[in-house]
């Protein structure tokens, strides 16, 4: 990548340098071409002005008419201006400027010779102006003017040719530079593509490695989640088993002890008929035993509801609902249809309703609640609905173990628990449990 960038930078710098050098060289050459063409034009104008002045002078000498002198006067004025412009054009070129000075001298002598003949013609001195015409001074100066103009034009032609060569050289240099820069750019682009391909391969390998690691982590998470689910299910089963065992022990052992104690109190009461104080104490003891028996029954019902195995799920839910209504003062509506669930799923439905009512009593601040159980043939729906303050299901605290426990218990029974709640609009819990197959 560094090599490709370096080549690209060098190619760009080379292209800028070549273009700049070609531009400067071509610009100077074009200026030289313009100056050479301008010089050629001025030299031709000077020569033409001298010839026009000579033509006008001869016409005036031959006819004496003033109209023939006008071209002469005009040509004299123009030649002076063209010579001045020519000197300014060659101001920075000493060799050509010297030749222009020589040309100006010859032109001045030629113009002086023509001016003398014109004055003599105007004064009427025929012999004098004819003598001036017959001398070779004018012809020699004219030859010198032609020679100087020809040399300067030849120099301008050489300058023009040299400038054209410079322009052609600049164009060739530009072509070569563009070709080299194009090749360097292609090489840099090839290196860039190669590096990009290598980076792409590295990225693909990294993605594959990350995907393998992600798959391994997901597999480990699934395995551990399944293990934790099995452990939670086992703990629930152990908990229910321990509750059942403890309920039986309390029913059998503690129940027997309390019943025996109550019988002994009855026998003692029948034998102590003459002692009112003892009878009163035995009556109080009997009441305490009755309270203990009632407490024992309530504890046993909490641990393992006997009504579930003796009376069925509907009667157990009705008892649970009535007791909760009496304790909380809340109005409970129950709509319970006969269902066909196995023993474990009956316990699951009972615990779900029990936990829901417990949560309603602790947190919901509701005034009404309803328990609904519907039979759909292949599955059973158990719902608990309240009109309490509700909560935001998206912000349920991680410490809300009641809902998590209900969800796990229902899912362990191959069912599904859904919770719908809105702050201020109550809560709706719904559990779908599979019915017992025929």
C-alpha positions in Angstrom: 0.0 0.0 0.0 2.8 2.4 0.8 4.6 1.5 -2.4 1.4 2.1 -4.4 0.8 5.4 -2.7 4.4 6.5 -3.3 4.2 5.6 -7.0 0.9 7.4 -7.3 2.3 10.5 -5.6 5.5 10.4 -7.8 3.4 10.0 -10.9 1.2 12.9 -10.0 4.2 15.1 -9.2 5.9 14.0 -12.5 2.8 14.8 -14.5 2.5 18.2 -12.9 6.2 18.9 -13.5 6.1 17.8 -17.1 2.9 19.7 -17.8 4.3 22.8 -16.2 7.6 22.6 -18.0 5.9 21.9 -21.3 3.5 24.8 -20.7 6.4 27.3 -19.9 8.4 26.1 -22.9 5.4 26.3 -25.2 4.4 29.6 -23.8 7.8 31.1 -24.5 7.9 29.5 -27.9 4.5 30.9 -28.8 5.7 34.4 -27.6 8.8 34.0 -29.9 6.6 32.9 -32.8 4.4 35.9 -32.3 7.3 38.3 -32.0 8.9 36.7 -35.2 5.7 37.1 -37.1 5.2 40.6 -35.9 8.8 41.5 -36.8 8.4 40.0 -40.3 5.2 42.1 -40.7 6.9 45.3 -39.6 10.0 44.7 -41.8 7.7 44.1 -44.8 5.8 47.3 -43.9 9.0 49.3 -43.6 10.1 48.1 -47.1 6.7 48.7 -48.5 6.7 52.2 -47.0 10.0 53.1 -48.6 8.8 51.8 -51.9 5.5 53.8 -51.6 7.5 56.9 -50.7 9.8 56.4 -53.7 6.8 55.9 -56.0 5.1 59.0 -54.8 8.3 61.0 -55.0 8.8 60.0 -58.7 5.2 60.8 -59.6 5.6 64.2 -58.0 8.9 64.8 -59.8 7.5 63.9 -63.1 4.2 65.7 -62.9 4.7 68.4 -60.3 1.2 67.8 -59.1 0.5 67.9 -55.3 -1.7 64.8 -55.4 1.3 62.6 -56.1 3.0 63.9 -53.0 0.3 62.7 -50.6 1.4 59.0 -50.9 4.9 60.1 -50.3 4.1 62.1 -47.2 2.0 59.3 -45.8 4.6 56.7 -46.4 7.3 58.9 -44.7 5.1 59.2 -41.6 4.4 55.4 -41.4 7.9 54.3 -41.9 9.1 56.3 -38.9 6.4 54.7 -36.7 7.1 51.2 -37.9 10.9 51.6 -37.3 10.2 52.8 -33.7 7.9 49.8 -33.1 10.6 47.5 -34.6 13.2 48.9 -32.3 10.9 48.3 -29.3 10.3 44.7 -30.4 14.1 44.0 -30.5 14.9 46.0 -27.3 16.0 42.8 -25.5 18.0 41.3 -28.4 21.2 43.3 -29.0 22.2 41.6 -32.3 18.9 42.3 -34.0 18.7 45.7 -32.5 22.0 46.6 -34.1 20.7 45.5 -37.5 17.6 47.6 -36.9 19.8 50.6 -36.2 21.6 50.0 -39.5 18.3 49.7 -41.3 17.1 53.0 -39.7 20.3 54.7 -41.0 19.8 53.5 -44.5 16.1 54.4 -44.5 16.9 57.9 -43.1 19.5 58.4 -45.9 17.0 57.2 -48.5 14.3 59.5 -47.1 16.8 62.4 -47.0 17.7 61.9 -50.6 14.0 61.8 -51.7 13.2 64.8 -49.5 16.0 66.8 -51.2 14.8 66.0 -54.7 11.2 66.9 -53.7 12.3 70.3 -52.3 14.4 71.0 -55.4 11.4 70.2 -57.6 9.1 72.5 -55.6 11.7 75.3 -55.9 11.8 74.9 -59.7 15.4 73.9 -59.8 15.1 71.3 -62.6 18.8 70.6 -63.2 19.4 70.0 -59.4 16.7 67.5 -58.8 17.5 65.7 -62.0 21.1 65.5 -61.0 20.1 64.0 -57.6 17.9 61.4 -59.4 20.7 60.4 -61.7 23.2 59.8 -58.9 23.5 56.2 -57.4 23.0 57.3 -53.8 19.3 56.4 -53.8 19.8 53.1 -55.5 22.6 52.1 -53.1 20.6 53.0 -50.1 17.6 51.1 -51.4 19.8 48.0 -52.0 21.1 48.3 -48.5 17.6 48.6 -47.1 16.5 45.5 -49.0 19.6 43.6 -47.7 19.0 44.6 -44.1 15.3 43.8 -44.3 16.1 40.4 -45.9 18.6 39.5 -43.2 16.2 40.5 -40.4 13.4 38.5 -42.1 15.8 35.5 -42.3 16.6 35.9 -38.6 12.8 36.0 -37.9 12.3 32.9 -40.0 15.0 31.1 -38.1 13.4 32.2 -34.8 10.1 31.0 -36.0 11.5 27.6 -37.0 13.3 27.3 -33.7 10.1 28.1 -31.8 8.1 25.6 -33.8 10.7 23.0 -32.9 10.4 23.9 -29.3 6.6 23.5 -29.4 7.0 20.1 -31.1 9.6 19.2 -28.5 7.2 20.2 -25.7 4.4 18.2 -27.3 6.7 15.1 -27.5 7.8 15.6 -23.9 4.2 15.9 -22.9 3.3 12.7 -24.7 6.2 10.8 -23.2 5.4 12.2 -19.7 1.8 11.3 -20.0 2.7 7.8 -21.2 5.1 7.3 -18.3 2.7 8.7 -15.8 -0.1 6.5 -17.2 2.2 3.4 -16.9 3.1 4.4 -13.3 -0.6 5.0 -12.5 -1.5 1.6 -13.9 1.3 0.0 -11.9 0.1 1.8 -8.8 -3.5 0.8 -9.5 -2.3 -2.8 -9.9 -0.5 -2.7 -6.6 -3.6 -1.2 -5.0 -5.8 -3.9 -6.4 -3.3 -6.5 -5.3 -3.2 -5.1 -1.8 -6.9 -4.7 -1.7 -7.3 -8.4 -2.7 -4.8 -9.4 0.0 -6.7 -7.3 2.6 -10.0 -8.8 1.4 -8.6 -12.3 1.9 -7.3 -11.4 5.3 -10.7 -10.0 6.2 -12.5 -13.1 5.0 -10.2 -15.3 7.0 -10.8 -13.1 10.1 -14.6 -13.3 9.5 -14.4 -17.0 9.2 -12.4 -17.2 12.4 -14.8 -14.9 14.2 -17.8 -16.9 12.8 -16.2 -20.2 14.1 -15.6 -18.6 17.5 -19.1 -17.1 17.5 -20.6 -20.5 16.6 -18.5 -22.2 19.3 -19.7 -19.6 21.9 -23.3 -19.9 20.8 -23.0 -23.7 21.1 -21.5 -23.3 24.5 -24.2 -20.8 25.5 -27.0 -23.2 24.3 -25.4 -26.1 26.1 -25.1 -24.2 29.3 -28.6 -22.7 28.9 -30.0 -26.2 28.4 -28.0 -27.4 31.4 -29.3 -24.5 33.5 -32.9 -25.2 32.3 -32.6 -28.9 33.2 -31.1 -27.9 36.6 -34.0 -25.4 37.2 -36.5 -28.0 36.2 -34.9 -30.5 38.5 -34.8 -28.0 41.4 -38.5 -27.3 40.9 -39.3 -31.0 40.8 -37.2 -31.5 43.9 -38.9 -28.5 45.6 -42.3 -30.0 44.8 -41.2 -33.4 46.0 -39.9 -31.9 49.2 -43.1 -30.0 49.6 -45.1 -33.1 49.1 -42.9 -35.1 51.5 -43.1 -32.3 54.1 -46.8 -32.1 53.7 -47.2 -35.9 54.2 -44.9 -35.8 57.2 -46.9 -32.9 58.7 -50.2 -34.7 57.9 -49.1 -38.1 59.2 -46.8 -37.4 62.1 -47.8 -33.9 63.4 -51.4 -34.6 62.6 -51.3 -37.9 64.6 -49.6 -36.1 67.5 -52.1 -33.3 67.6 -55.0 -35.7 67.3 -53.6 -37.9 70.1 -53.1 -34.8 72.3 -56.6 -33.7 71.7 -58.0 -37.1 72.7 -55.9 -37.0 75.9 -57.3 -33.6 76.7 -60.8 -34.9 76.2 -60.2 -37.9 78.5 -58.6 -35.6 81.1 -61.6 -33.2 80.8 -64.0 -36.1 81.5 -62.2 -37.1 84.6 -61.7 -33.7 86.1 -65.4 -32.7 86.3 -65.1 -31.4 89.9 -62.3 -28.8 89.1 -63.6 -25.8 87.2 -60.2 -24.2 87.0 -58.6 -27.4 85.5 -61.6 -27.8 83.1 -61.1 -24.2 81.9 -57.4 -24.8 81.3 -58.1 -28.0 79.4 -60.6 -26.1 77.3 -58.0 -23.5 76.5 -55.5 -26.2 75.7 -58.1 -27.8 73.4 -58.6 -24.5 71.6 -54.8 -24.2 71.1 -54.7 -27.7 69.7 -57.5 -26.8 67.3 -55.5 -23.8 66.2 -52.4 -25.9 65.7 -54.4 -28.4 63.6 -55.8 -25.5 61.5 -52.3 -24.1 61.1 -51.1 -27.5 60.2 -53.8 -27.9 57.5 -53.0 -24.4 56.1 -49.3 -25.1 55.9 -50.0 -28.4 54.2 -52.3 -26.7 51.7 -49.6 -24.2 51.0 -47.0 -26.9 50.5 -49.1 -29.3 48.5 -52.8 -28.5 47.9 -54.8 -31.6 48.9 -57.8 -30.2 47.0 -55.9 -30.6 43.7 -55.6 -34.4 44.1 -58.9 -34.8 45.9 -61.3 -32.3 44.3 -59.6 -31.4 41.0 -58.1 -28.3 39.4 -61.3 -26.3 39.0 -62.3 -26.7 42.7 -58.7 -25.9 43.8 -58.7 -22.7 41.7 -62.1 -21.7 43.1 -60.9 -22.3 46.7 -57.7 -20.3 45.9 -59.7 -17.5 44.4 -62.2 -17.3 47.3 -59.4 -17.3 49.9 -57.5 -14.6 48.1 -60.6 -12.5 47.8 -61.3 -12.8 51.5 -57.8 -11.9 52.5 -57.3 -9.0 50.1 -60.8 -7.7 49.9 -60.6 -7.7 46.1 -63.4 -8.8 43.8 -62.3 -12.0 42.0 -64.2 -13.2 38.9 -63.7 -16.8 37.8 -64.6 -18.4 34.5 -63.3 -22.0 34.6 -64.0 -24.7 32.0 -63.4 -28.4 32.6 -60.0 -29.4 31.2 -58.1 -32.6 30.8 -54.5 -32.0 32.1 -52.1 -34.5 33.6 -51.1 -34.1 37.3 -47.9 -32.1 36.6 -49.6 -29.7 34.3 -52.5 -29.3 36.8 -49.9 -28.3 39.4 -48.2 -26.0 36.9 -51.5 -24.2 36.2 -52.3 -24.0 40.0 -48.9 -22.6 40.8 -49.1 -20.1 38.0 -52.4 -18.8 39.3 -51.1 -18.8 42.9 -48.0 -16.8 42.0 -50.0 -14.4 39.9 -52.4 -13.7 42.7 -49.5 -13.3 45.1 -47.9 -10.7 42.8 -51.3 -8.9 42.4 -51.7 -8.7 46.2 -48.1 -7.3 46.6 -47.6 -4.9 43.7 -50.6 -4.4 41.5 -52.8 -2.2 43.8 -55.8 -3.6 41.9 -59.5 -3.6 42.8 -60.6 -6.4 40.5 -59.1 -9.5 39.1 -60.3 -12.5 37.0 -59.2 -16.1 36.6 -60.0 -17.7 33.3 -59.4 -21.3 32.2 -60.5 -22.4 28.7 -60.4 -25.8 27.0 -59.5 -25.7 23.3 -59.2 -29.5 22.9 -55.5 -30.0 22.2 -54.4 -27.2 24.6 -55.6 -25.3 27.6 -55.3 -21.5 28.2 -55.1 -20.2 31.8 -55.3 -16.4 32.2 -55.0 -14.1 35.2 -56.1 -10.5 34.6 -56.1 -7.5 36.9 -56.9 -3.7 36.6 -53.9 -2.6 38.7 -51.1 -0.1 38.0 -49.3 -2.4 35.5 -45.6 -2.1 34.5 -43.4 -1.7 31.5 -42.5 -5.1 30.2 -39.4 -3.8 28.4 -38.0 -2.5 31.7 -38.7 -5.5 33.9 -36.0 -5.7 36.6 -33.6 -8.7 36.4 -34.6 -9.4 40.1 -38.2 -10.2 39.1 -37.8 -13.9 39.8 -41.6 -14.5 40.1 -42.3 -14.0 36.4 -39.1 -15.9 35.5 -40.0 -18.8 37.6 -43.5 -18.9 36.2 -42.2 -18.7 32.6 -39.7 -21.5 33.2 -42.3 -23.7 34.9 -44.7 -23.3 32.0 -42.0 -23.8 29.4 -40.8 -26.9 31.2 -44.3 -28.3 30.8 -43.9 -27.6 27.0 -46.2 -24.6 27.2 -45.8 -20.9 26.6 -46.3 -17.9 29.0 -47.0 -14.4 27.7 -47.2 -11.2 29.8 -48.9 -8.1 28.5 -48.9 -5.0 30.7 -49.0 -1.2 30.3 -48.4 1.3 33.1 -51.8 2.3 34.5 -53.8 -0.3 32.5 -53.3 -3.5 34.4 -51.6 -6.8 33.6 -52.6 -9.8 31.6 -50.8 -13.2 32.1 -51.7 -16.0 29.8 -50.3 -19.6 29.9 -50.9 -22.2 27.1 -50.5 -25.8 28.3 -50.8 -28.9 26.2 -53.8 -31.1 27.0 -53.5 -34.7 27.9 -53.7 -36.8 24.8 -56.3 -39.6 24.6 
